Amino acid sequence: MDNDPAPLPNRHNFEADVARLNNAITKISKEISKYWTEGRRTECNTLKQEEHQLKQSFTYHRSQTALLEAELKRAQGDLEAKQRELHDLEDSDLTYKNPVTAKEKLSQLETKYRNQTFSSAREEQLIINEIERHKRNVAKLGKYVLIWEECKRLEGLCKVARNTHR
């Protein structure tokens, strides 16, 4: 068995090691003190303030982005609804999309009806039906033009929201 007593520590070596470590700590402490000048402390505080301001700015802009995204989504939904409405009108018997052209054609038909003598009731009824169709077209054009203008306004709103969002 190993019942040998543990060697006694060498006091001289121990004190030399402690002195060496103490000198190393003192040297590093002086380097740290040289680094952390008043200018460095001021710079560090300034950077911390800038970081705080940037975080606040980021949070604000993130919330603004969320608002703009919601506005864009609402505008796109409104635009799609108006476009569907516009297409429904276009798919009906909307012959002319320009109010001036439609009114000119209606005026021509009414003038033709007043100035023409008809040889049969059927021929007269065809012109009357054509005039009625054009009157419906002119009436629908009022609604069509309003919806078309609203579509253009919403398209512009979506474009602005997309550009602002970027």
Stockholm file with secondary structure:
# STOCKHOLM 1.0

chainA/1-166         MDNDPAPLPNRHNFEADVARLNNAITKISKEISKYWTEGRRTECNTLKQEEHQLKQSFTYHRSQTALLEAELKRAQGDLEAKQRELHDLEDSDLTYKNPVTAKEKLSQLETKYRNQTFSSAREEQLIINEIERHKRNVAKLGKYVLIWEECKRLEGLCKVARNTHR
#=GR chainA/1-166 SS CCCCCCCCCCHHHHHHHHHHHHHHHHHHHHHHHHHSCHHHHHHHHHHHHHHHHHHHHHHHHHHHHHHHHHHHHHHHHHHHHHHHHHHHHHHSSCCCSCHHHHHHHHHHHHHHHHHCCCSSHHHHHHHHHHHHHHHHHHHHHHHHHHHHHHHHHHHHHHHHHHHHHC
#=GC SS_cons         CCCCCCCCCCHHHHHHHHHHHHHHHHHHHHHHHHHSCHHHHHHHHHHHHHHHHHHHHHHHHHHHHHHHHHHHHHHHHHHHHHHHHHHHHHHSSCCCSCHHHHHHHHHHHHHHHHHCCCSSHHHHHHHHHHHHHHHHHHHHHHHHHHHHHHHHHHHHHHHHHHHHHC
//
